[in-house]
Each structure stands twice: as C-alpha cells, then as structure tokens.
Amino acid sequence: MKLRTITAEHAARFSRHLREQERSPGTVEKYTRDVQALATWLNGAPATHESVAAWRDGLLERGYAPVTVNSMVAAVNRFFIALGW
C-alpha cells in the first residue's frame, strides 16, 4: 500500500478539478477547506483509512454536528477519488 501525504499542491489540484467540473464557488471553497482541515490535523502524516477515521471521530468529540462531520468526510472522499487515491 502506498502511503500518501496531502500537500498544498494536492489541495490546489483538487480545487482546480472542482472548478473544471463546474462546481459552485461555495462548494469549491468548502471542499477545499475541509481537505485542508484534514491535512492540518494530519500534520504531514500519511492519509490512511485509520487516520481519516480518527480525524472524523475527533471532530465528533469536539462537538461538531454529525451532519457537518458527514459533509466534511464526503468532501475528503471526493478529494481521494479525484486524485485517484
């Protein structure tokens, strides 16, 4: 399994991908912000199933509403698909 680290270039490429898919500016901003939130939380560690699940659980423990957490996870999943991860 190849370990992948989220970089600023990955986030920028994802943002460009969303614009090419004609997503609304609000969607592009929100999805990019969510991916950057995960990258900040990972602090250079690889993005794995386990680390993303820990991030999700941490958001819930910090009091984020489940619907908000689900939308953030959906954005991250879209990011992984867009980058072929």
Secondary structure, 3 states (H helix, E strand, C coil): CCCCCCCHHHHHHHHHHHHHCCCCHHHHHHHHHHHHHHHHHHCCCCCCHHHHHHHHHHHHHCCCCHHHHHHHHHHHHHHHHHCCC
